[in-house]
Amino acid sequence: MVDLLSLQKHFILQHLKEGDVAVDFTMGNGNDTLFLSKTVGKEGRVYAFDIQESALASTQTRLKEADAPENYTLICASHHRVKEFVTEPIKAGMFNLGYLPGSNRKQVTTMRETTLPAVMAAVELLSADGILLIAVYPGHEEGRLEGEMLLAHFKEYDRRHICVSCFRIVNSPTSPFFFIVEKK
Ligand SMILES: C[S@@+](CC[C@H](N)C(=O)[O-])C[C@H]1O[C@@H](n2cnc3c(N)ncnc32)[C@H](O)[C@@H]1O
């Protein structure tokens, strides 16, 4: 079976290098924040967002335990407010939509009304040769609707400026899938 997580990293690493700026739009337990932090190194910068204080606490612990470079800023705010906190162009952004796996607070999930403005702001912040990775979880209703909304949105982009691909297991419609947004 295809390993979604390692594939995402493969695409990010085609664009993101040491010294770059990256954003984790859905921090959760900090797995993606750690990956971004280690990839950009001590000369780079990572901003990470979540609306749950508990996510910031577990991410802080994870980064310390993994000896991540001190290049990160953890922000307790909805990702659609990204431009209030990030004012420089970004080379990569990761969205891992949905709710925290294993959490008993499944109602704290990403929602279409904030996901769309967050994705639009992320696209605006992307530098040339930048990439966004957006993982969608259609196994729950809001996730399925987020996926449909994003597909309709991305179809409108001018491919001369922004290329959007979708990686999906076609014979497993409820499995997670992801969009790759690349700015030329
Ligand atoms: C699937 S989890 C992310 C997993 C994470 N990337 C990791 O490595 O552990 C989704 C996260 O998005 C967060 N979230 C939900 N709505 C959000 C919003 N509007 N802005 C930022 N984060 C949000 C949830 O609190 C949850 O922690």
The ligand as an SDF file (V2000), in Angstrom:
LIG
                    3D

 27 29  0  0  0  0  0  0  0  0999 V2000
   -5.1120   15.8830   11.7100 C   0  0  0  0  0  0  0  0  0  0  0  0
   -4.6610   16.9330   13.0370 S   0  0  0  0  0  0  0  0  0  0  0  0
   -3.0230   17.4740   12.6050 C   0  0  0  0  0  0  0  0  0  0  0  0
   -1.9450   16.4540   12.8570 C   0  0  0  0  0  0  0  0  0  0  0  0
   -0.5700   17.0830   12.9310 C   0  0  0  0  0  0  0  0  0  0  0  0
   -0.1140   17.6180   11.6680 N   0  0  0  0  0  0  0  0  0  0  0  0
    0.4790   16.1540   13.5280 C   0  0  0  0  0  0  0  0  0  0  0  0
    1.5540   16.0220   12.9300 O   0  0  0  0  0  0  0  0  0  0  0  0
    0.2110   15.5960   14.5960 O   0  0  0  0  0  0  0  0  0  0  0  0
   -5.5980   18.4170   12.7310 C   0  0  0  0  0  0  0  0  0  0  0  0
   -5.3330   19.5380   13.7190 C   0  0  0  0  0  0  0  0  0  0  0  0
   -5.9190   20.7250   13.1900 O   0  0  0  0  0  0  0  0  0  0  0  0
   -6.3110   21.5200   14.2740 C   0  0  0  0  0  0  0  0  0  0  0  0
   -7.2550   22.5550   13.8230 N   0  0  0  0  0  0  0  0  0  0  0  0
   -8.6050   22.4600   13.6740 C   0  0  0  0  0  0  0  0  0  0  0  0
   -9.0990   23.6240   13.2190 N   0  0  0  0  0  0  0  0  0  0  0  0
   -8.0480   24.4740   13.0930 C   0  0  0  0  0  0  0  0  0  0  0  0
   -7.9180   25.8340   12.6820 C   0  0  0  0  0  0  0  0  0  0  0  0
   -8.9850   26.5390   12.2930 N   0  0  0  0  0  0  0  0  0  0  0  0
   -6.6880   26.3820   12.6780 N   0  0  0  0  0  0  0  0  0  0  0  0
   -5.5910   25.6850   13.0590 C   0  0  0  0  0  0  0  0  0  0  0  0
   -5.6530   24.3800   13.4630 N   0  0  0  0  0  0  0  0  0  0  0  0
   -6.8680   23.7890   13.4730 C   0  0  0  0  0  0  0  0  0  0  0  0
   -6.8960   20.5200   15.2680 C   0  0  0  0  0  0  0  0  0  0  0  0
   -6.9320   21.0800   16.5620 O   0  0  0  0  0  0  0  0  0  0  0  0
   -5.9220   19.3350   15.1180 C   0  0  0  0  0  0  0  0  0  0  0  0
   -4.9120   19.4070   16.0930 O   0  0  0  0  0  0  0  0  0  0  0  0
  1  2  1  0
  2  3  1  0
  2 10  1  0
  3  4  1  0
  4  5  1  0
  5  6  1  0
  5  7  1  0
  7  8  2  0
  7  9  1  0
 10 11  1  0
 11 12  1  0
 11 26  1  0
 12 13  1  0
 13 14  1  0
 13 24  1  0
 14 15  1  0
 14 23  1  0
 15 16  2  0
 16 17  1  0
 17 18  1  0
 17 23  2  0
 18 19  1  0
 18 20  2  0
 20 21  1  0
 21 22  2  0
 22 23  1  0
 24 25  1  0
 24 26  1  0
 26 27  1  0
M  CHG  2   2   1   9  -1
M  END
$$$$
